[in-house]
Amino acid sequence: MGTANLQEHPAVPDLETLGLNPFQWSLSSEFESMSLSLYDRARRKAWHLADRARLRWFAEQYQRWPCESPKRLVVGCESSGTTIIAKSLFGKGRLRFLVEGEQSWVWDARSKIYQGQATFRDYPHLRLFDNWKVPGFAPVLPQLREVYPNCRAIYVVRDPRDVIASAFRTFRIKDRAGFADVPWVKADWLGIEETDPIARMAMRWKIYLERSLKVDQVHYMRYEDFCDHKVATIKELAEYLEIPVDLKFVGSICNQQASNSRARSYAPQGPNSWQHLEALEPEDIDRVKQICEPFFTQWGYA
């Protein structure tokens, strides 16, 4: 079914905001044509009453918490490969697929929930989607699990040095000063007080991973393993999520740049791309390693 445009509704308190109030619908439009037979008019009235009943049921379900429906989520630090993995898993199918770049209200939700200014119940339209790709939900997984207990998450772990290198390419940055203006680097919602942009990105990587470990039903995978065995990795992830996957489709897209080419004109790169980034100094690499321990060693990046 693809994604739906709810951009105008950053926080939906009820169905009226979405234009789904069943009590404001008029019957008059159903009977404008008096040329209709009595049978046809009765049939249309029955359809209308059935629609109103369905909307009433939906209104009740929409406000019921926790949401018991199964959900699936792909998270990980930004520039970790979450886009291509989510697209491979969810890009072909009938389930509704939310991508945070098309639904930017999730950034507001992520920040406010992490800071304790809101909860996931304040964003009930999230439940309209079956599959989510929101990297920034990683540090709020504990809060999410409280209201979506049946949500299974895939966490994509990538070498933090390559995460930094990928961000440089994403925003077409050439130097350290430019990197300081990357939205993920300068954002302050995580409470990072460090001013050095490279260190800030490394701290973000670590906070995401630390917070995700506080909940269960999270399946961790290395982006590097995906690069080595792309179709097989997606097949394994789909089995964990208990969803069907078209492996032929996966094979056709897994070597492509998953994001819009107007935003990212480069080809996706595999492990150790940081070695070709001139903006990273040896002392930067050492500090990234230090900040990201013990996960840096645990995930095989030492």
Secondary structure as the mmCIF struct_conf table of DSSP 4:
data_model
#
loop_
_struct_conf.conf_type_id
_struct_conf.id
_struct_conf.beg_label_comp_id
_struct_conf.beg_label_asym_id
_struct_conf.beg_label_seq_id
_struct_conf.end_label_comp_id
_struct_conf.end_label_asym_id
_struct_conf.end_label_seq_id
STRN STRN1 GLY A 2 GLY A 2
TURN_TY1_P TURN_TY1_P1 GLN A 7 GLU A 8
BEND BEND1 PRO A 10 ALA A 11
BEND BEND2 PRO A 13 ASP A 14
TURN_TY1_P TURN_TY1_P2 LEU A 15 GLY A 19
HELX_RH_3T_P HELX_RH_3T_P1 PRO A 22 GLN A 24
BEND BEND3 LEU A 27 LEU A 27
HELX_RH_3T_P HELX_RH_3T_P2 SER A 28 PHE A 31
TURN_TY1_P TURN_TY1_P3 MET A 34 SER A 35
BEND BEND4 LEU A 36 LEU A 36
HELX_RH_AL_P HELX_RH_AL_P1 LEU A 38 TYR A 62
TURN_TY1_P TURN_TY1_P4 GLN A 63 GLN A 63
BEND BEND5 TRP A 65 PRO A 66
BEND BEND6 SER A 69 SER A 69
STRN STRN2 LYS A 71 VAL A 75
BEND BEND7 CYS A 77 CYS A 77
TURN_TY1_P TURN_TY1_P5 GLU A 78 SER A 79
BEND BEND8 SER A 80 GLY A 81
HELX_RH_AL_P HELX_RH_AL_P2 THR A 82 PHE A 90
BEND BEND9 GLY A 91 LEU A 95
STRN STRN3 ARG A 96 ARG A 96
STRN STRN4 PHE A 97 VAL A 99
TURN_TY1_P TURN_TY1_P6 GLU A 100 GLU A 102
TURN_TY1_P TURN_TY1_P7 SER A 104 SER A 104
HELX_RH_AL_P HELX_RH_AL_P3 TRP A 105 TYR A 114
TURN_TY1_P TURN_TY1_P8 GLN A 115 GLY A 116
BEND BEND10 GLN A 117 GLN A 117
HELX_RH_3T_P HELX_RH_3T_P3 PHE A 120 ASP A 122
HELX_RH_3T_P HELX_RH_3T_P4 PRO A 124 LEU A 128
BEND BEND11 ASP A 130 ASP A 130
STRN STRN5 ASN A 131 LYS A 133
HELX_RH_3T_P HELX_RH_3T_P5 PRO A 135 VAL A 140
HELX_RH_AL_P HELX_RH_AL_P4 LEU A 141 VAL A 147
TURN_TY1_P TURN_TY1_P9 PRO A 149 ASN A 150
STRN STRN6 CYS A 151 VAL A 157
HELX_RH_AL_P HELX_RH_AL_P5 PRO A 160 THR A 170
TURN_TY1_P TURN_TY1_P10 PHE A 171 ARG A 172
BEND BEND12 ASP A 175 ASP A 175
HELX_RH_AL_P HELX_RH_AL_P6 ARG A 176 PHE A 179
TURN_TY1_P TURN_TY1_P11 ALA A 180 ASP A 181
BEND BEND13 VAL A 182 VAL A 182
HELX_RH_AL_P HELX_RH_AL_P7 PRO A 183 LYS A 186
TURN_TY1_P TURN_TY1_P12 TRP A 189 LEU A 190
HELX_RH_AL_P HELX_RH_AL_P8 PRO A 197 SER A 212
TURN_TY1_P TURN_TY1_P13 LEU A 213 LYS A 214
BEND BEND14 VAL A 215 GLN A 217
STRN STRN7 VAL A 218 ARG A 222
HELX_RH_AL_P HELX_RH_AL_P9 TYR A 223 ASP A 228
BEND BEND15 HIS A 229 HIS A 229
HELX_RH_AL_P HELX_RH_AL_P10 LYS A 230 LEU A 241
TURN_TY1_P TURN_TY1_P14 GLU A 242 GLU A 242
HELX_RH_AL_P HELX_RH_AL_P11 LEU A 247 ILE A 253
TURN_TY1_P TURN_TY1_P15 CYS A 254 ASN A 255
BEND BEND16 GLN A 256 GLN A 256
BEND BEND17 SER A 259 SER A 259
TURN_TY1_P TURN_TY1_P16 SER A 261 ALA A 263
BEND BEND18 TYR A 266 TYR A 266
HELX_LH_PP_P HELX_LH_PP_P1 ALA A 267 PRO A 268
TURN_TY1_P TURN_TY1_P17 PRO A 271 ASN A 272
HELX_RH_3T_P HELX_RH_3T_P6 SER A 273 HIS A 276
TURN_TY1_P TURN_TY1_P18 GLU A 278 ALA A 279
HELX_RH_AL_P HELX_RH_AL_P12 PRO A 282 CYS A 292
TURN_TY1_P TURN_TY1_P19 GLU A 293 PRO A 294
HELX_RH_AL_P HELX_RH_AL_P13 PHE A 295 GLN A 298
TURN_TY1_P TURN_TY1_P20 TRP A 299 GLY A 300
#
